[in-house]
Amino acid sequence: MSYKNRTLDRIDLTILDTLQRQGRISNVELAKQINLSPSPCLDRVKRLETEGFIKRYGAVLDAQLLNIGMSAFIQVTLDRTTADVFNQFRDEVVNIKEVAECHMVAGGFDYLLKLRVIDMNNYRDVLGKIVELPGVSQTHTYVVIENVKEDLGLPILDN
């Protein structure tokens, strides 16, 4: 069943926005914040989960404290732009744990990867894995000096 075309009302959007910022909020507190009683609030949350609007719950960890505070972005160009090469690359890149994100992009290269690594030695090891992936012909790396703004979630209520 597809819910992609379902229009969410203001209460659903407020629930999503609140849960995105405060994932550990209790149902009772959430219900208070959106002016609903707890039972219908829980019903809405469960429906949003079932319909896939809420993909998962998690915690935001401090990369510096966990000693993986170095980030880098790598542009990857493939030797051929065919479906089998894209599929082979995708199937392999998802297995490299240091690759935090991988995006197929339009433009002068094929993929943009975000790495989370311990240090430059760790980066070199990971880069060695990436250049050996199927179809990779070229990479360009940009090491992050300062995180100015990180992903804070989706801008749900900014209409």
Salt bridges, closest charged atoms under 4 A:
ASP9 OD1 - ARG44 NH1 2.98
ASP12 OD2 - ARG6 NH1 3.70
ASP12 OD1 - ARG44 NH1 2.83
ASP12 OD2 - ARG47 NH2 3.28
ASP17 OD2 - ARG21 NH2 3.22
GLU49 OE1 - LYS46 NZ 3.86
GLU51 OE1 - ARG6 NH2 2.55
GLU51 OE2 - ARG47 NE 3.80
ASP79 OD1 - ARG80 NH1 3.61
GLU101 OE1 - HIS103 NE2 2.85
GLU150 OE2 - ARG116 NH1 3.83
